[in-house]
Structure formats: structure tokens, C-alpha cells
Amino acid sequence: MAICSECEAEVDVDEFDVDRGDQLSCFECGATLVVSELSPLALVLADDESASDFEEPAGEDAADDDENDERD
């Protein structure tokens, strides 16, 4: 369980199925939320300036995409 930072409603989140930077929606107010912390689970508004700080850095995934493009 996590708390919506917009309306303070409880948001049902499977803590084992989310990663930092994942986006979720609040079922009460419809706000788009970003997972900012995993332990304890914390959510911030996606349009918050600080939300971009929680996005996963481009790393191996970006490199994998480049490799796949070369094979085509």
C-alpha cells in the first residue's frame, strides 16, 4: 500500500512488481504517480518537477536497442 500524494487515498501497489520510476494512476483522483522510493513504498505526482529524478537512467536497455537495430 502507498499513499497518493495528491488526494492521500491508499493506492494498492504490488511492492514486488514495481520499480523506482514506474508510473501508476490513483483510482480515487486519477493523478499520475511515479514510484519514488521502494522501501518504504512512496509515490509522487508525475508532473512534479522532482518526478523526473526517479526515472531509470538509460543504460543497458538503450544499448540493447542499438544492437537489435544493427541486426535488422
Biopython code that builds the backbone (N, CA, C, O; Angstrom):
import numpy as np
from Bio.PDB.StructureBuilder import StructureBuilder

atoms = [
    (1, "MET", "N", (0.838, -1.181, 0.000)),
    (1, "MET", "CA", (0.000, 0.000, 0.000)),
    (1, "MET", "C", (0.885, 1.247, 0.000)),
    (1, "MET", "O", (1.926, 1.291, 0.656)),
    (2, "ALA", "N", (0.454, 2.237, -0.738)),
    (2, "ALA", "CA", (1.128, 3.537, -0.758)),
    (2, "ALA", "C", (0.051, 4.610, -0.693)),
    (2, "ALA", "O", (-1.133, 4.319, -0.862)),
    (3, "ILE", "N", (0.453, 5.829, -0.453)),
    (3, "ILE", "CA", (-0.482, 6.941, -0.329)),
    (3, "ILE", "C", (-0.319, 7.877, -1.528)),
    (3, "ILE", "O", (0.799, 8.248, -1.886)),
    (4, "CYS", "N", (-1.434, 8.252, -2.142)),
    (4, "CYS", "CA", (-1.436, 9.212, -3.243)),
    (4, "CYS", "C", (-1.012, 10.568, -2.689)),
    (4, "CYS", "O", (-1.578, 11.041, -1.704)),
    (5, "SER", "N", (-0.034, 11.185, -3.306)),
    (5, "SER", "CA", (0.440, 12.482, -2.825)),
    (5, "SER", "C", (-0.505, 13.620, -3.210)),
    (5, "SER", "O", (-0.326, 14.749, -2.752)),
    (6, "GLU", "N", (-1.505, 13.339, -4.043)),
    (6, "GLU", "CA", (-2.480, 14.356, -4.438)),
    (6, "GLU", "C", (-3.689, 14.358, -3.503)),
    (6, "GLU", "O", (-4.037, 15.398, -2.945)),
    (7, "CYS", "N", (-4.337, 13.191, -3.327)),
    (7, "CYS", "CA", (-5.583, 13.137, -2.551)),
    (7, "CYS", "C", (-5.452, 12.344, -1.253)),
    (7, "CYS", "O", (-6.408, 12.255, -0.483)),
    (8, "GLU", "N", (-4.276, 11.769, -1.007)),
    (8, "GLU", "CA", (-3.972, 10.995, 0.199)),
    (8, "GLU", "C", (-4.778, 9.701, 0.318)),
    (8, "GLU", "O", (-4.909, 9.148, 1.409)),
    (9, "ALA", "N", (-5.315, 9.220, -0.803)),
    (9, "ALA", "CA", (-6.002, 7.927, -0.809)),
    (9, "ALA", "C", (-4.964, 6.811, -0.814)),
    (9, "ALA", "O", (-3.834, 7.002, -1.262)),
    (10, "GLU", "N", (-5.358, 5.653, -0.314)),
    (10, "GLU", "CA", (-4.466, 4.493, -0.363)),
    (10, "GLU", "C", (-4.463, 3.940, -1.782)),
    (10, "GLU", "O", (-5.515, 3.753, -2.395)),
    (11, "VAL", "N", (-3.268, 3.683, -2.289)),
    (11, "VAL", "CA", (-3.104, 3.135, -3.631)),
    (11, "VAL", "C", (-2.577, 1.716, -3.462)),
    (11, "VAL", "O", (-1.524, 1.503, -2.861)),
    (12, "ASP", "N", (-3.316, 0.750, -3.996)),
    (12, "ASP", "CA", (-2.923, -0.656, -3.891)),
    (12, "ASP", "C", (-1.822, -0.940, -4.903)),
    (12, "ASP", "O", (-2.048, -0.896, -6.112)),
    (13, "VAL", "N", (-0.628, -1.231, -4.394)),
    (13, "VAL", "CA", (0.531, -1.467, -5.244)),
    (13, "VAL", "C", (1.188, -2.770, -4.821)),
    (13, "VAL", "O", (1.422, -3.004, -3.635)),
    (14, "ASP", "N", (1.483, -3.616, -5.802)),
    (14, "ASP", "CA", (2.235, -4.834, -5.522)),
    (14, "ASP", "C", (3.704, -4.438, -5.411)),
    (14, "ASP", "O", (4.366, -4.203, -6.421)),
    (15, "GLU", "N", (4.205, -4.366, -4.194)),
    (15, "GLU", "CA", (5.558, -3.876, -3.934)),
    (15, "GLU", "C", (6.632, -4.693, -4.652)),
    (15, "GLU", "O", (7.733, -4.195, -4.885)),
    (16, "PHE", "N", (6.323, -5.938, -5.004)),
    (16, "PHE", "CA", (7.303, -6.791, -5.653)),
    (16, "PHE", "C", (7.232, -6.673, -7.172)),
    (16, "PHE", "O", (8.061, -7.246, -7.879)),
    (17, "ASP", "N", (6.240, -5.927, -7.678)),
    (17, "ASP", "CA", (6.043, -5.823, -9.121)),
    (17, "ASP", "C", (6.291, -4.415, -9.639)),
    (17, "ASP", "O", (5.968, -4.127, -10.792)),
    (18, "VAL", "N", (6.856, -3.525, -8.823)),
    (18, "VAL", "CA", (7.142, -2.171, -9.265)),
    (18, "VAL", "C", (8.615, -1.859, -9.089)),
    (18, "VAL", "O", (9.303, -2.451, -8.258)),
    (19, "ASP", "N", (9.078, -0.918, -9.890)),
    (19, "ASP", "CA", (10.449, -0.435, -9.793)),
    (19, "ASP", "C", (10.413, 1.070, -9.616)),
    (19, "ASP", "O", (9.411, 1.717, -9.919)),
    (20, "ARG", "N", (11.483, 1.611, -9.136)),
    (20, "ARG", "CA", (11.611, 3.053, -8.994)),
    (20, "ARG", "C", (11.460, 3.691, -10.368)),
    (20, "ARG", "O", (12.114, 3.276, -11.325)),
    (21, "GLY", "N", (10.602, 4.696, -10.466)),
    (21, "GLY", "CA", (10.367, 5.370, -11.734)),
    (21, "GLY", "C", (9.126, 4.899, -12.467)),
    (21, "GLY", "O", (8.705, 5.538, -13.431)),
    (22, "ASP", "N", (8.523, 3.781, -12.029)),
    (22, "ASP", "CA", (7.284, 3.295, -12.655)),
    (22, "ASP", "C", (6.152, 4.284, -12.427)),
    (22, "ASP", "O", (6.080, 4.928, -11.380)),
    (23, "GLN", "N", (5.262, 4.400, -13.422)),
    (23, "GLN", "CA", (4.108, 5.281, -13.292)),
    (23, "GLN", "C", (2.861, 4.470, -12.983)),
    (23, "GLN", "O", (2.653, 3.387, -13.530)),
    (24, "LEU", "N", (2.034, 5.012, -12.097)),
    (24, "LEU", "CA", (0.779, 4.402, -11.682)),
    (24, "LEU", "C", (-0.299, 5.476, -11.700)),
    (24, "LEU", "O", (0.006, 6.666, -11.771)),
    (25, "SER", "N", (-1.552, 5.061, -11.637)),
    (25, "SER", "CA", (-2.662, 6.005, -11.546)),
    (25, "SER", "C", (-3.390, 5.799, -10.235)),
    (25, "SER", "O", (-3.564, 4.670, -9.775)),
    (26, "CYS", "N", (-3.815, 6.904, -9.636)),
    (26, "CYS", "CA", (-4.635, 6.843, -8.433)),
    (26, "CYS", "C", (-6.069, 6.590, -8.863)),
    (26, "CYS", "O", (-6.595, 7.310, -9.712)),
    (27, "PHE", "N", (-6.709, 5.579, -8.293)),
    (27, "PHE", "CA", (-8.081, 5.243, -8.667)),
    (27, "PHE", "C", (-9.083, 6.240, -8.102)),
    (27, "PHE", "O", (-10.205, 6.331, -8.600)),
    (28, "GLU", "N", (-8.700, 6.986, -7.076)),
    (28, "GLU", "CA", (-9.603, 7.964, -6.468)),
    (28, "GLU", "C", (-9.656, 9.261, -7.272)),
    (28, "GLU", "O", (-10.735, 9.710, -7.658)),
    (29, "CYS", "N", (-8.476, 9.870, -7.529)),
    (29, "CYS", "CA", (-8.447, 11.189, -8.169)),
    (29, "CYS", "C", (-7.935, 11.167, -9.601)),
    (29, "CYS", "O", (-8.037, 12.168, -10.311)),
    (30, "GLY", "N", (-7.383, 10.032, -10.035)),
    (30, "GLY", "CA", (-6.893, 9.915, -11.410)),
    (30, "GLY", "C", (-5.507, 10.490, -11.639)),
    (30, "GLY", "O", (-5.045, 10.533, -12.779)),
    (31, "ALA", "N", (-4.832, 10.935, -10.587)),
    (31, "ALA", "CA", (-3.497, 11.517, -10.728)),
    (31, "ALA", "C", (-2.510, 10.463, -11.214)),
    (31, "ALA", "O", (-2.603, 9.293, -10.843)),
    (32, "THR", "N", (-1.570, 10.889, -12.043)),
    (32, "THR", "CA", (-0.485, 10.019, -12.474)),
    (32, "THR", "C", (0.634, 10.156, -11.456)),
    (32, "THR", "O", (1.113, 11.255, -11.176)),
    (33, "LEU", "N", (1.040, 9.019, -10.908)),
    (33, "LEU", "CA", (2.025, 8.982, -9.831)),
    (33, "LEU", "C", (3.259, 8.217, -10.279)),
    (33, "LEU", "O", (3.176, 7.333, -11.131)),
    (34, "VAL", "N", (4.388, 8.556, -9.709)),
    (34, "VAL", "CA", (5.653, 7.888, -10.000)),
    (34, "VAL", "C", (6.177, 7.274, -8.709)),
    (34, "VAL", "O", (6.147, 7.911, -7.656)),
    (35, "VAL", "N", (6.656, 6.038, -8.791)),
    (35, "VAL", "CA", (7.260, 5.383, -7.632)),
    (35, "VAL", "C", (8.598, 6.064, -7.367)),
    (35, "VAL", "O", (9.514, 5.991, -8.186)),
    (36, "SER", "N", (8.704, 6.728, -6.215)),
    (36, "SER", "CA", (9.934, 7.449, -5.884)),
    (36, "SER", "C", (10.842, 6.672, -4.950)),
    (36, "SER", "O", (12.060, 6.848, -4.984)),
    (37, "GLU", "N", (10.278, 5.830, -4.131)),
    (37, "GLU", "CA", (11.042, 5.012, -3.191)),
    (37, "GLU", "C", (10.408, 3.629, -3.127)),
    (37, "GLU", "O", (9.195, 3.484, -3.276)),
    (38, "LEU", "N", (11.237, 2.617, -2.905)),
    (38, "LEU", "CA", (10.718, 1.251, -2.821)),
    (38, "LEU", "C", (10.531, 0.768, -1.390)),
    (38, "LEU", "O", (9.637, -0.035, -1.123)),
    (39, "SER", "N", (11.353, 1.240, -0.476)),
    (39, "SER", "CA", (11.244, 0.772, 0.895)),
    (39, "SER", "C", (11.482, 1.918, 1.860)),
    (39, "SER", "O", (12.634, 2.285, 2.087)),
    (40, "PRO", "N", (10.461, 2.483, 2.424)),
    (40, "PRO", "CA", (9.046, 2.170, 2.222)),
    (40, "PRO", "C", (8.564, 2.728, 0.888)),
    (40, "PRO", "O", (9.125, 3.691, 0.367)),
    (41, "LEU", "N", (7.530, 2.118, 0.350)),
    (41, "LEU", "CA", (6.983, 2.498, -0.937)),
    (41, "LEU", "C", (6.435, 3.919, -0.861)),
    (41, "LEU", "O", (5.618, 4.229, 0.007)),
    (42, "ALA", "N", (6.887, 4.782, -1.772)),
    (42, "ALA", "CA", (6.433, 6.177, -1.792)),
    (42, "ALA", "C", (6.130, 6.592, -3.224)),
    (42, "ALA", "O", (6.810, 6.172, -4.160)),
    (43, "LEU", "N", (5.096, 7.426, -3.386)),
    (43, "LEU", "CA", (4.666, 7.902, -4.691)),
    (43, "LEU", "C", (4.686, 9.426, -4.714)),
    (43, "LEU", "O", (4.369, 10.071, -3.714)),
    (44, "VAL", "N", (5.062, 10.005, -5.864)),
    (44, "VAL", "CA", (4.993, 11.454, -6.071)),
    (44, "VAL", "C", (4.223, 11.703, -7.356)),
    (44, "VAL", "O", (4.108, 10.813, -8.199)),
    (45, "LEU", "N", (3.696, 12.908, -7.508)),
    (45, "LEU", "CA", (2.979, 13.267, -8.728)),
    (45, "LEU", "C", (3.934, 13.240, -9.916)),
    (45, "LEU", "O", (5.070, 13.704, -9.812)),
    (46, "ALA", "N", (3.480, 12.702, -11.040)),
    (46, "ALA", "CA", (4.322, 12.597, -12.228)),
    (46, "ALA", "C", (4.656, 13.964, -12.794)),
    (46, "ALA", "O", (5.735, 14.148, -13.357)),
    (47, "ASP", "N", (3.752, 14.933, -12.657)),
    (47, "ASP", "CA", (4.036, 16.253, -13.205)),
    (47, "ASP", "C", (4.835, 17.126, -12.243)),
    (47, "ASP", "O", (5.134, 18.281, -12.546)),
    (48, "ASP", "N", (5.178, 16.568, -11.082)),
    (48, "ASP", "CA", (6.060, 17.244, -10.142)),
    (48, "ASP", "C", (7.430, 17.389, -10.791)),
    (48, "ASP", "O", (7.867, 16.482, -11.499)),
    (49, "GLU", "N", (8.114, 18.500, -10.569)),
    (49, "GLU", "CA", (9.449, 18.674, -11.131)),
    (49, "GLU", "C", (10.394, 17.578, -10.661)),
    (49, "GLU", "O", (11.294, 17.171, -11.396)),
    (50, "SER", "N", (10.190, 17.102, -9.440)),
    (50, "SER", "CA", (11.087, 16.090, -8.880)),
    (50, "SER", "C", (10.829, 14.704, -9.440)),
    (50, "SER", "O", (11.648, 13.807, -9.241)),
    (51, "ALA", "N", (9.716, 14.499, -10.135)),
    (51, "ALA", "CA", (9.387, 13.168, -10.647)),
    (51, "ALA", "C", (10.409, 12.688, -11.653)),
    (51, "ALA", "O", (10.673, 11.488, -11.729)),
    (52, "SER", "N", (10.998, 13.590, -12.434)),
    (52, "SER", "CA", (11.985, 13.179, -13.428)),
    (52, "SER", "C", (13.246, 12.629, -12.775)),
    (52, "SER", "O", (14.008, 11.905, -13.417)),
    (53, "ASP", "N", (13.476, 12.964, -11.502)),
    (53, "ASP", "CA", (14.635, 12.454, -10.790)),
    (53, "ASP", "C", (14.544, 10.957, -10.554)),
    (53, "ASP", "O", (15.559, 10.315, -10.284)),
    (54, "PHE", "N", (13.350, 10.387, -10.651)),
    (54, "PHE", "CA", (13.148, 8.989, -10.310)),
    (54, "PHE", "C", (13.127, 8.076, -11.524)),
    (54, "PHE", "O", (12.984, 6.862, -11.376)),
    (55, "GLU", "N", (13.267, 8.636, -12.728)),
    (55, "GLU", "CA", (13.274, 7.802, -13.915)),
    (55, "GLU", "C", (14.566, 7.011, -13.969)),
    (55, "GLU", "O", (15.626, 7.495, -13.573)),
    (56, "GLU", "N", (14.463, 5.801, -14.460)),
    (56, "GLU", "CA", (15.636, 4.952, -14.578)),
    (56, "GLU", "C", (16.563, 5.530, -15.638)),
    (56, "GLU", "O", (16.089, 5.950, -16.694)),
    (57, "PRO", "N", (17.866, 5.565, -15.391)),
    (57, "PRO", "CA", (18.794, 6.083, -16.390)),
    (57, "PRO", "C", (18.875, 5.146, -17.589)),
    (57, "PRO", "O", (18.756, 3.930, -17.447)),
    (58, "ALA", "N", (19.077, 5.717, -18.758)),
    (58, "ALA", "CA", (19.250, 4.897, -19.959)),
    (58, "ALA", "C", (20.582, 4.181, -19.811)),
    (58, "ALA", "O", (21.616, 4.815, -19.601)),
    (59, "GLY", "N", (20.556, 2.897, -19.916)),
    (59, "GLY", "CA", (21.778, 2.124, -19.722)),
    (59, "GLY", "C", (21.765, 0.930, -20.639)),
    (59, "GLY", "O", (21.836, 1.071, -21.860)),
    (60, "GLU", "N", (21.675, -0.238, -20.056)),
    (60, "GLU", "CA", (21.721, -1.457, -20.841)),
    (60, "GLU", "C", (20.574, -1.556, -21.821)),
    (60, "GLU", "O", (20.756, -2.053, -22.933)),
    (61, "ASP", "N", (19.390, -1.093, -21.435)),
    (61, "ASP", "CA", (18.250, -1.179, -22.337)),
    (61, "ASP", "C", (18.508, -0.409, -23.617)),
    (61, "ASP", "O", (18.185, -0.892, -24.702)),
    (62, "ALA", "N", (19.085, 0.785, -23.509)),
    (62, "ALA", "CA", (19.373, 1.595, -24.683)),
    (62, "ALA", "C", (20.417, 0.898, -25.547)),
    (62, "ALA", "O", (20.309, 0.911, -26.773)),
    (63, "ALA", "N", (21.417, 0.294, -24.934)),
    (63, "ALA", "CA", (22.443, -0.428, -25.678)),
    (63, "ALA", "C", (21.841, -1.642, -26.379)),
    (63, "ALA", "O", (22.207, -1.941, -27.516)),
    (64, "ASP", "N", (20.931, -2.339, -25.724)),
    (64, "ASP", "CA", (20.287, -3.493, -26.331)),
    (64, "ASP", "C", (19.484, -3.088, -27.551)),
    (64, "ASP", "O", (19.472, -3.810, -28.548)),
    (65, "ASP", "N", (18.811, -1.943, -27.490)),
    (65, "ASP", "CA", (18.027, -1.469, -28.624)),
    (65, "ASP", "C", (18.926, -1.184, -29.810)),
    (65, "ASP", "O", (18.566, -1.495, -30.946)),
    (66, "ASP", "N", (20.100, -0.594, -29.566)),
    (66, "ASP", "CA", (21.034, -0.299, -30.644)),
    (66, "ASP", "C", (21.522, -1.587, -31.295)),
    (66, "ASP", "O", (21.635, -1.658, -32.519)),
    (67, "GLU", "N", (21.808, -2.596, -30.495)),
    (67, "GLU", "CA", (22.253, -3.869, -31.031)),
    (67, "GLU", "C", (21.192, -4.512, -31.898)),
    (67, "GLU", "O", (21.500, -5.072, -32.950)),
    (68, "ASN", "N", (19.935, -4.435, -31.463)),
    (68, "ASN", "CA", (18.845, -5.010, -32.242)),
    (68, "ASN", "C", (18.667, -4.289, -33.571)),
    (68, "ASN", "O", (18.328, -4.925, -34.569)),
    (69, "ASP", "N", (18.885, -2.980, -33.610)),
    (69, "ASP", "CA", (18.762, -2.211, -34.844)),
    (69, "ASP", "C", (19.822, -2.636, -35.844)),
    (69, "ASP", "O", (19.548, -2.690, -37.043)),
    (70, "GLU", "N", (21.024, -2.939, -35.378)),
    (70, "GLU", "CA", (22.118, -3.313, -36.268)),
    (70, "GLU", "C", (21.857, -4.656, -36.925)),
    (70, "GLU", "O", (22.333, -4.895, -38.035)),
    (71, "ARG", "N", (21.117, -5.535, -36.274)),
    (71, "ARG", "CA", (20.860, -6.859, -36.816)),
    (71, "ARG", "C", (19.799, -6.840, -37.918)),
    (71, "ARG", "O", (19.734, -7.766, -38.727)),
    (72, "ASP", "N", (18.973, -5.801, -37.958)),
    (72, "ASP", "CA", (17.875, -5.744, -38.940)),
    (72, "ASP", "C", (18.352, -5.472, -40.322)),
    (72, "ASP", "O", (17.547, -5.395, -41.250)),
]
sb = StructureBuilder()
sb.init_structure("model")
sb.init_model(0)
sb.init_chain("A")
sb.init_seg("    ")
for serial, (resi, resn, name, xyz) in enumerate(atoms, 1):
    if name == "N":
        sb.init_residue(resn, " ", resi, " ")
    sb.init_atom(name, np.array(xyz, "f"), 0.0, 1.0, " ", f" {name:<3s}", serial, name[0])
structure = sb.get_structure()
